[in-house]
Amino acid sequence: MTARPTAAPRAIFDTEERLALRDAVAALGRRYGGAYMMERARTGRPTDDLWAEAGRLGYLGVNLPEEYGGGGGGVADLVVVLEELSAAGCPLLLLVVTPAICGSVIARFGTEPQKHRWLPGFADGSLRMAFAITEPDAGSNSHRLATVGRRDGDDWILNGRKVFISAVDWADAVLVVGRTEDARTGKLKPALFIVPRETPGFEYRPIPMEIVSPERQFELYFDDVRLPADALVGDEDAGLLQLFAGLNPERIMASAFATGIARYALDKAVDYAKTRAVWGVPIGAHQGLAHPLAQCRIEIELARLMTQKAATLYDAGDDMAAGEAANMAKYAAGEAAVRTVDQAVQTLGGNGLTQEYGLAALLSVVRIGRVAPVSREMVLNFVAQHTLGLPRSY
């Protein structure tokens, strides 16, 4: 049985153009569907055909500047693309990474040569870039990053290690968060480097995961990786600002990823509850199932609203307010997705655990939303400290 995707209700942030974008992307997603995504995930085959078609149609670069081949919109438009693809069963994780994180950072802080080199390819789908920040001994503490770039003449020499980096095998390059030494103080400060995948000294190894996803996770090693001067993105002294210019879109897009999957699971559960009859009436007539599904719908809509708010603030240039809203959106979407997929499986009973319906595999996928790109506990720390003004606990 195939669920009939329901259109997302109009949101207060949706313009007529954005509504048209929703409809068009949803149509593309339905042509591929959840069965396509699961087949690719289980066989290890890439989703290149969907990615390429989305690029040809202009959906991958809706947030990038028009002068570099993009649509001239913002992250709020890219949210629509990822949410609708996810709601059709086709969540593309690299949408979080390439156009949202890497595209936003390079568009805002890159040199003209960097923009011309990467942004048109991001927009048309011909180039992909992964993003590497997490380290084995740093976790959520970016101040403990041990990947360091040191000057050697005009070049940089990069050494370090990263873990849980998505889809490196599909990427042309990786945007690496490292640190450089301040010549005045000797202290290390954040910096971002573009490392092409085939650069000598750069090695990547897959990490065995229990998650059913087309995108694999990798551990990265940088062993005296020599990079040219123009591998550094932006101002060497403004690395932290540039880093958060990428992390806010990451959280916003992670929210769209989660709410889209939640919509997909809810559609399947509702469709099943309307047609499955055990005691003479459809099971959806029983409040024991109807009320939890209604609660899921409410929580999804609340998460979507916060996601749209965060994207709108980011596009308006209010990075501080966008950071607060992005963290809240990511938290709300992660919780809503976990609850919804679990309830969808429960609604289908044994069928919810079969490959035919494609729900059980989503349990591990949405569980990521409580862990990455920032854990729910770190979001609560952020809100406690920055929103409520409570003393810092770490």
VENHUZI-V898031 format. One record per backbone hydrogen bond with DSSP energy under -0.5 kcal/mol. CO is the residue of the C=O (numbers start at 0). NH is the residue of the N-H. If there is no record, write none. Layout:
BEGIN
co: (CO/CO)
nh: (NH/NH)
END
This chain:
BEGIN
co: (2/10/14/15/16/17/18/19/20/21/22/23/24/25/26/27/28/28/31/32/33/34/35/36/37/38/39/39/46/47/48/49/50/51/52/53/53/54/58/60/60/61/63/64/64/65/73/73/74/75/76/77/78/79/80/81/82/83/84/85/90/91/92/92/93/94/95/96/97/99/100/101/102/103/104/105/110/111/112/113/114/114/117/118/119/120/120/120/122/127/127/129/130/131/133/134/134/137/139/140/141/145/146/147/147/148/149/151/154/155/155/156/157/158/159/161/163/164/164/166/166/167/171/172/173/173/174/175/175/177/178/179/180/181/186/188/190/191/192/192/193/194/195/198/200/200/202/204/205/206/210/215/216/217/218/219/220/220/221/221/223/224/224/226/227/228/230/231/234/235/237/238/239/240/241/242/242/243/245/246/247/248/249/250/251/252/253/254/255/256/257/258/259/260/261/262/263/264/265/266/267/268/269/270/271/271/272/274/275/280/280/281/282/285/285/286/288/289/290/291/292/293/294/295/296/297/298/299/300/301/302/303/304/305/306/307/308/309/310/311/312/313/316/317/318/319/320/321/322/323/324/325/326/327/328/329/330/331/332/333/334/335/336/337/338/339/340/341/342/343/344/347/348/349/350/351/353/353/358/358/359/359/360/361/362/363/364/365/366/367/367/369/374/375/376/377/378/379/380/381/381/382/382/383)
nh: (4/13/18/19/20/21/22/23/24/25/26/27/28/29/30/31/31/32/35/36/37/38/39/40/41/42/43/44/50/51/52/53/54/55/56/58/59/57/61/63/70/72/71/67/69/68/76/77/78/79/80/81/82/83/84/85/86/87/89/88/92/94/95/96/97/99/100/101/102/103/104/105/106/107/108/109/114/115/116/117/118/119/121/122/123/124/125/126/60/171/172/174/132/176/162/137/138/140/141/143/144/147/178/149/158/180/156/154/151/157/226/149/224/147/221/219/165/167/217/169/170/170/196/129/175/194/131/177/192/190/148/188/182/185/181/179/177/232/175/194/195/173/198/201/202/222/220/218/207/216/212/166/206/164/204/161/202/222/159/223/225/157/226/155/230/231/193/233/237/238/241/242/243/244/245/245/246/247/249/250/251/252/253/254/255/256/257/258/259/260/261/262/263/264/265/266/267/268/269/270/271/272/273/274/274/275/283/276/282/277/278/284/285/288/289/290/292/293/294/295/296/297/298/299/300/301/302/303/304/305/306/307/308/309/310/311/312/313/314/315/317/316/318/321/322/323/324/325/326/327/328/329/330/331/332/333/334/335/336/337/338/339/340/341/342/343/344/345/346/347/348/350/351/352/353/359/357/358/361/362/362/363/364/365/366/367/367/368/369/370/371/375/378/379/380/381/382/383/384/385/386/386/387/389)
END
